[in-house]
Amino acid sequence: MAISDLRQWIDALDEAGELHRVTTEVDPYLELSQIVDRVSKENGAPNKALLFENVKGSKMPVLVNAFGSMKRMAISLGVNDVEEHATRLRDLLDQAPPETLIDKLKLLPKLLEISQWTPKKVSSAACQEVVLTGDDVDLSQIPILTTWPDDAGPFITYPLCVTNDPESGRRNLGTYRLQVMSKNTTGFHSHRHKDARRHLQKAEAMGNRIPVAVAIGADPATCFASVIPAPPDIDELLIAGFLRNKAVELVDCKTVPLQVPASAEIVLEGWVDPTELVVEGPFGDHTGFYSLADDYPVFHVECITHRKDPIYHTTLVGRPPQEDCWITAGIERILLPVLQKQFPEILDYRMPFAGVAHNLMYIKIDKQYPGHARKIMNAIWGLGQAMFTKVIVVVDGDVDIHSDEEVAWVVLNNIDPQRDLEFTMGPMEVLDHASRAACYGSKVGIDATRKMPEEGFTREWPDAIVMSDEVIEKVNDNWKKYGF
């Protein structure tokens, strides 16, 4: 069942035994994040969602690490296993175009279901129970965390930022960190490859500023959809509707011509002038390193609306594992059918936590011809946000890519480095501090598949050592007799 708002989200996690409430006063400056880091890494406590009910300097509780395991991902997205959403998506993608009247009639229930995912407008919402403007706008009343010692200040790390394309009017929902600069200004950290940056560039060419609205603490499906690397023409709120199997309700902002999720706890409304820049950062990022200071536009907050008793939802990023690792794993599982629709030979893929989403990808394929692995590498480097992948490892279909030990064993045994490494140049993730230039550098693909004669291997390829099923079964039956 779809979770409608953050309050239901908390209740669902609590009922499942996946929430720990902290009643002792905790400082949002470094102390809170150190607790979250330990819990995320199961260093002295089980990995659970955390609700800090007594935060120094604020009346607002803080929810963090709500997505921080595959179990909590499933609970948050209203299923027993996130693979259920992948199955739903696969069924949708496999729908054949209707050719006859009977085919069209059979498709009507599916079309009706899809129509229920489209966002719908409501006239009022709890997120606007309190409206603050003018001198009453004060971001310091929100318990915004400073998470790491060298951070340039407090950062809003799970903002759902709404912008519209100045030309088409098409909406984008994205998560772009916001460094608090004053009581009513923040930085607006939109990378050059993101949709919001394109909106800013178009506005600058027109000599305009753009309205921005930021929702904090929405329902989990909307929070999750905001970080999915969707194509520019896909509304993230439609994705949220798919995950909820129910439309996301939107309400008009009070001071800007935008709509925000009605389920939000807090909403910031204001404007961004793409020509007004401020030095933003450094910030302890999901790579485990500080992203460097750079110039980004200023977000002027002219209005804050919120529930009467708001809860601040945030996330901690840093050296893996953190909550964002599990969010990435959820995205990976749900989007597998999309990847397979384009490349049916892909049996599975995985982005290990240590690869921080853009440094490493394992791909398992049904290899059919010489150069097949290289074809897949180049295809991935031509796909949306996947273009940033620094290292791609391609293996055969009998390899368990969910075992890092097995992948390492296969790769190290199967490659001739000079023959099997494919280097290319291209765009890099802005957070890649090792690339030769900002946002540009080299990438490598590793072909760890069994080699064919046409690929330069003319000797016999050996079989891996595998015990016979009969002996395995016999030993299993007699295991206790052996004294184990």
PETAUR-V507983 format. One record per residue. N is the residue number from 1. RES is the residue in three letters. SS is DSSP state (h for helix, s for strand, l for the rest). PSI is psi in whole degrees, 0 to 359 (* if undefined). D_LAST is the distance of its C-alpha to the last C-alpha in Angstrom with 2 decimals. Layout:
n->[N:N]
res->[RES:RES]
ss->[SS:SS]
psi->[PSI:PSI]
d_last->[D_LAST:D_LAST]
This chain:
n->[1:2:3:4:5:6:7:8:9:10:11:12:13:14:15:16:17:18:19:20:21:22:23:24:25:26:27:28:29:30:31:32:33:34:35:36:37:38:39:40:41:42:43:44:45:46:47:48:49:50:51:52:53:54:55:56:57:58:59:60:61:62:63:64:65:66:67:68:69:70:71:72:73:74:75:76:77:78:79:80:81:82:83:84:85:86:87:88:89:90:91:92:93:94:95:96:97:98:99:100:101:102:103:104:105:106:107:108:109:110:111:112:113:114:115:116:117:118:119:120:121:122:123:124:125:126:127:128:129:130:131:132:133:134:135:136:137:138:139:140:141:142:143:144:145:146:147:148:149:150:151:152:153:154:155:156:157:158:159:160:161:162:163:164:165:166:167:168:169:170:171:172:173:174:175:176:177:178:179:180:181:182:183:184:185:186:187:188:189:190:191:192:193:194:195:196:197:198:199:200:201:202:203:204:205:206:207:208:209:210:211:212:213:214:215:216:217:218:219:220:221:222:223:224:225:226:227:228:229:230:231:232:233:234:235:236:237:238:239:240:241:242:243:244:245:246:247:248:249:250:251:252:253:254:255:256:257:258:259:260:261:262:263:264:265:266:267:268:269:270:271:272:273:274:275:276:277:278:279:280:281:282:283:284:285:286:287:288:289:290:291:292:293:294:295:296:297:298:299:300:301:302:303:304:305:306:307:308:309:310:311:312:313:314:315:316:317:318:319:320:321:322:323:324:325:326:327:328:329:330:331:332:333:334:335:336:337:338:339:340:341:342:343:344:345:346:347:348:349:350:351:352:353:354:355:356:357:358:359:360:361:362:363:364:365:366:367:368:369:370:371:372:373:374:375:376:377:378:379:380:381:382:383:384:385:386:387:388:389:390:391:392:393:394:395:396:397:398:399:400:401:402:403:404:405:406:407:408:409:410:411:412:413:414:415:416:417:418:419:420:421:422:423:424:425:426:427:428:429:430:431:432:433:434:435:436:437:438:439:440:441:442:443:444:445:446:447:448:449:450:451:452:453:454:455:456:457:458:459:460:461:462:463:464:465:466:467:468:469:470:471:472:473:474:475:476:477:478:479:480:481:482:483:484]
res->[MET:ALA:ILE:SER:ASP:LEU:ARG:GLN:TRP:ILE:ASP:ALA:LEU:ASP:GLU:ALA:GLY:GLU:LEU:HIS:ARG:VAL:THR:THR:GLU:VAL:ASP:PRO:TYR:LEU:GLU:LEU:SER:GLN:ILE:VAL:ASP:ARG:VAL:SER:LYS:GLU:ASN:GLY:ALA:PRO:ASN:LYS:ALA:LEU:LEU:PHE:GLU:ASN:VAL:LYS:GLY:SER:LYS:MET:PRO:VAL:LEU:VAL:ASN:ALA:PHE:GLY:SER:MET:LYS:ARG:MET:ALA:ILE:SER:LEU:GLY:VAL:ASN:ASP:VAL:GLU:GLU:HIS:ALA:THR:ARG:LEU:ARG:ASP:LEU:LEU:ASP:GLN:ALA:PRO:PRO:GLU:THR:LEU:ILE:ASP:LYS:LEU:LYS:LEU:LEU:PRO:LYS:LEU:LEU:GLU:ILE:SER:GLN:TRP:THR:PRO:LYS:LYS:VAL:SER:SER:ALA:ALA:CYS:GLN:GLU:VAL:VAL:LEU:THR:GLY:ASP:ASP:VAL:ASP:LEU:SER:GLN:ILE:PRO:ILE:LEU:THR:THR:TRP:PRO:ASP:ASP:ALA:GLY:PRO:PHE:ILE:THR:TYR:PRO:LEU:CYS:VAL:THR:ASN:ASP:PRO:GLU:SER:GLY:ARG:ARG:ASN:LEU:GLY:THR:TYR:ARG:LEU:GLN:VAL:MET:SER:LYS:ASN:THR:THR:GLY:PHE:HIS:SER:HIS:ARG:HIS:LYS:ASP:ALA:ARG:ARG:HIS:LEU:GLN:LYS:ALA:GLU:ALA:MET:GLY:ASN:ARG:ILE:PRO:VAL:ALA:VAL:ALA:ILE:GLY:ALA:ASP:PRO:ALA:THR:CYS:PHE:ALA:SER:VAL:ILE:PRO:ALA:PRO:PRO:ASP:ILE:ASP:GLU:LEU:LEU:ILE:ALA:GLY:PHE:LEU:ARG:ASN:LYS:ALA:VAL:GLU:LEU:VAL:ASP:CYS:LYS:THR:VAL:PRO:LEU:GLN:VAL:PRO:ALA:SER:ALA:GLU:ILE:VAL:LEU:GLU:GLY:TRP:VAL:ASP:PRO:THR:GLU:LEU:VAL:VAL:GLU:GLY:PRO:PHE:GLY:ASP:HIS:THR:GLY:PHE:TYR:SER:LEU:ALA:ASP:ASP:TYR:PRO:VAL:PHE:HIS:VAL:GLU:CYS:ILE:THR:HIS:ARG:LYS:ASP:PRO:ILE:TYR:HIS:THR:THR:LEU:VAL:GLY:ARG:PRO:PRO:GLN:GLU:ASP:CYS:TRP:ILE:THR:ALA:GLY:ILE:GLU:ARG:ILE:LEU:LEU:PRO:VAL:LEU:GLN:LYS:GLN:PHE:PRO:GLU:ILE:LEU:ASP:TYR:ARG:MET:PRO:PHE:ALA:GLY:VAL:ALA:HIS:ASN:LEU:MET:TYR:ILE:LYS:ILE:ASP:LYS:GLN:TYR:PRO:GLY:HIS:ALA:ARG:LYS:ILE:MET:ASN:ALA:ILE:TRP:GLY:LEU:GLY:GLN:ALA:MET:PHE:THR:LYS:VAL:ILE:VAL:VAL:VAL:ASP:GLY:ASP:VAL:ASP:ILE:HIS:SER:ASP:GLU:GLU:VAL:ALA:TRP:VAL:VAL:LEU:ASN:ASN:ILE:ASP:PRO:GLN:ARG:ASP:LEU:GLU:PHE:THR:MET:GLY:PRO:MET:GLU:VAL:LEU:ASP:HIS:ALA:SER:ARG:ALA:ALA:CYS:TYR:GLY:SER:LYS:VAL:GLY:ILE:ASP:ALA:THR:ARG:LYS:MET:PRO:GLU:GLU:GLY:PHE:THR:ARG:GLU:TRP:PRO:ASP:ALA:ILE:VAL:MET:SER:ASP:GLU:VAL:ILE:GLU:LYS:VAL:ASN:ASP:ASN:TRP:LYS:LYS:TYR:GLY:PHE]
ss->[l:l:l:l:l:h:h:h:h:h:h:h:h:h:h:l:l:l:s:s:s:s:l:l:l:s:l:l:s:l:h:h:h:h:h:h:h:h:h:h:l:l:l:l:l:l:l:l:s:s:s:s:l:l:s:l:l:l:l:l:s:s:s:s:l:l:l:l:l:h:h:h:h:h:h:h:l:l:l:l:l:l:h:h:h:h:h:h:h:h:h:h:h:l:l:l:l:l:l:l:h:h:h:h:h:h:h:h:h:h:h:h:h:h:h:l:l:l:l:s:s:l:l:l:l:h:h:h:l:s:s:s:s:h:h:h:l:l:h:h:h:l:l:l:l:s:l:l:l:l:l:l:l:l:s:s:l:l:l:s:s:s:s:s:l:l:l:l:l:l:s:s:s:s:l:l:l:s:s:s:s:s:l:l:s:s:s:s:l:l:l:l:l:l:h:h:h:h:h:h:h:h:h:h:h:h:l:l:l:s:s:s:s:s:s:s:l:l:l:h:h:h:h:h:h:l:l:l:l:l:l:l:l:l:l:h:h:h:h:h:h:h:h:h:l:l:l:l:s:s:s:s:l:l:l:l:l:l:s:s:s:l:l:l:l:s:s:s:s:s:s:s:s:s:s:s:s:s:s:s:l:l:s:s:l:l:l:l:l:s:s:l:l:s:s:s:s:s:s:s:s:s:s:s:s:s:l:l:l:l:s:s:s:l:l:l:l:l:l:l:l:l:h:h:h:h:h:h:h:h:h:h:h:h:h:h:h:h:h:h:h:h:l:l:l:s:s:s:s:s:l:l:h:h:h:l:l:l:l:s:s:s:s:s:s:l:l:l:l:l:l:h:h:h:h:h:h:h:h:h:l:l:l:h:h:h:h:h:l:l:s:s:s:s:s:s:l:l:l:l:l:l:l:h:h:h:h:h:h:h:h:h:h:h:l:l:h:h:h:h:s:s:s:s:s:s:s:l:l:l:l:l:l:l:l:l:s:l:l:s:s:s:s:s:s:s:s:l:l:l:l:l:h:h:h:l:l:l:l:l:l:l:l:l:l:l:l:l:h:h:h:h:h:h:h:h:h:h:l:h:h:h:l:l]
psi->[139:138:125:330:181:327:314:325:311:315:319:318:320:315:328:1:22:14:134:125:130:113:340:144:133:138:129:350:101:320:312:317:328:324:314:319:317:317:319:326:6:42:82:357:152:151:107:164:149:132:107:112:354:84:127:130:3:153:353:131:163:126:131:155:26:332:10:26:165:328:315:330:314:313:314:327:14:28:169:333:136:340:339:323:325:320:317:317:320:318:321:317:334:359:122:145:135:134:333:170:320:319:318:320:322:334:346:315:321:319:322:318:314:321:336:354:345:131:145:150:140:158:337:161:152:335:353:25:326:130:122:129:174:226:345:347:116:102:341:346:348:134:65:132:143:116:329:152:324:10:144:349:192:143:136:116:350:57:135:98:123:125:158:143:123:339:307:340:2:136:148:138:117:159:108:122:151:110:126:122:327:187:339:20:150:166:162:95:80:116:159:341:5:160:319:325:321:322:318:320:320:319:320:319:331:352:27:164:171:146:145:137:141:116:136:127:49:187:156:324:322:320:317:316:332:341:358:133:70:151:155:330:359:124:121:332:335:322:317:320:321:314:324:340:36:141:144:129:135:149:145:138:163:328:353:153:60:165:145:158:126:340:354:154:318:143:132:132:141:205:151:123:116:345:350:108:156:150:119:141:178:166:130:107:180:347:343:2:162:127:141:158:144:171:130:158:161:135:114:114:115:347:139:127:151:167:165:328:70:153:132:121:130:180:155:132:153:199:132:155:140:179:323:335:318:327:316:319:322:317:315:313:316:326:358:317:327:315:318:333:324:325:85:338:347:117:328:163:163:142:98:148:320:340:1:43:331:5:339:132:129:137:128:126:158:91:130:343:163:138:5:319:319:326:316:319:309:329:316:319:350:11:111:230:342:346:340:353:118:321:125:127:122:128:170:170:347:9:135:98:355:7:109:324:317:319:314:318:314:313:311:333:331:349:143:108:315:323:324:4:129:113:145:162:151:188:144:155:136:336:0:102:348:346:155:338:162:122:15:134:196:156:160:138:139:115:98:20:164:135:145:161:322:342:12:12:110:354:175:135:125:156:149:151:120:130:150:149:324:316:320:315:319:316:321:315:328:9:315:331:336:354:13:*]
d_last->[44.83:46.70:46.81:50.51:50.59:48.79:49.07:47.20:44.66:44.00:43.79:41.30:38.99:39.42:38.68:35.41:34.32:34.83:37.81:38.17:41.70:43.01:46.02:46.65:49.41:48.15:50.35:50.48:51.26:47.93:46.20:45.25:43.91:41.78:40.12:39.57:38.17:35.54:34.58:34.50:32.05:30.00:31.04:30.96:31.33:29.95:31.80:34.49:38.12:40.45:43.76:45.80:48.36:50.33:51.25:53.76:57.19:56.69:56.60:54.24:50.49:48.30:45.52:43.14:39.76:40.26:38.94:36.15:33.07:32.64:32.38:35.66:37.19:36.62:37.95:40.92:41.80:41.58:38.67:35.03:34.23:36.69:36.06:38.28:41.21:40.41:40.55:43.87:45.25:44.24:46.00:49.03:49.19:48.86:51.94:54.50:58.12:60.12:62.56:64.08:65.26:62.36:59.91:61.66:61.52:57.79:57.37:59.25:56.30:54.42:57.59:58.00:54.45:55.09:58.40:56.57:54.76:58.03:58.73:61.40:63.84:64.28:67.29:65.58:62.20:60.60:60.07:63.86:64.32:65.33:67.43:68.18:70.75:72.98:72.36:69.73:67.34:64.98:61.51:60.80:60.40:57.18:54.13:53.59:50.89:51.25:47.70:47.65:49.84:51.93:52.53:56.27:56.21:54.69:53.55:53.21:50.02:49.64:53.25:54.01:57.13:59.62:62.26:64.50:65.65:69.31:70.39:68.50:67.62:64.04:61.58:58.58:55.83:53.89:52.00:53.89:53.39:56.44:57.23:59.47:62.69:64.87:65.24:66.12:64.95:61.72:60.86:59.99:57.21:57.44:56.33:58.72:56.50:56.24:58.45:60.00:61.15:62.88:64.60:65.80:67.09:69.06:70.48:71.51:73.32:75.19:75.97:74.06:71.35:68.66:67.57:63.98:62.09:58.69:56.57:53.88:51.30:51.69:49.37:45.98:46.78:49.96:48.26:45.67:48.41:50.37:47.87:47.27:48.94:51.33:54.30:57.59:58.99:56.10:56.55:53.38:54.46:54.30:50.66:50.11:51.88:49.55:46.47:48.07:49.63:52.61:55.42:55.35:58.37:60.67:63.52:66.44:66.40:69.21:70.70:69.42:69.61:65.87:63.48:60.21:57.31:58.60:55.19:55.35:55.37:57.67:59.97:61.82:64.93:67.01:68.12:67.11:69.80:68.22:70.75:70.00:67.14:65.32:62.85:59.42:56.25:54.30:51.30:47.60:46.37:43.22:42.90:42.03:45.47:48.90:51.08:54.47:57.66:59.95:62.86:62.24:64.60:65.32:64.52:67.27:66.07:69.11:67.47:64.31:63.48:60.64:59.53:60.91:57.57:55.77:52.16:51.61:48.84:47.63:44.74:43.45:43.08:41.82:38.97:36.16:34.38:37.19:38.39:40.28:37.08:36.01:39.57:39.47:36.21:37.97:40.99:38.91:37.25:40.50:42.67:40.52:42.69:45.81:44.54:43.51:46.92:48.55:46.03:44.25:42.34:40.32:37.01:35.75:36.40:34.98:36.44:33.76:34.47:35.23:37.99:39.85:40.91:43.35:41.87:39.07:38.42:35.89:37.30:35.63:38.26:38.93:40.78:43.77:46.22:46.90:47.19:45.40:43.20:46.34:48.10:45.41:45.55:49.29:49.13:46.87:49.23:52.03:50.49:51.60:49.44:46.96:49.66:48.42:45.00:44.86:41.95:40.97:38.01:38.16:35.28:34.81:33.57:30.08:29.17:27.28:29.85:27.92:25.57:27.58:25.16:25.64:29.38:29.74:27.93:30.18:33.32:32.99:32.37:34.98:38.04:40.98:42.28:45.97:45.70:43.24:44.37:47.10:49.17:51.62:53.82:54.30:54.20:51.54:50.31:52.72:49.85:48.83:50.12:49.32:51.49:54.73:56.87:56.53:55.10:55.38:53.20:50.92:47.79:45.40:43.55:40.70:40.46:36.89:37.32:37.41:40.92:43.58:46.33:48.87:46.91:47.38:44.28:45.38:42.39:39.49:36.81:33.32:30.51:27.32:24.19:22.33:19.82:21.25:20.47:20.02:17.20:15.45:15.90:14.70:11.36:11.08:12.07:9.71:6.43:5.35:7.39:5.74:3.80:0.00]
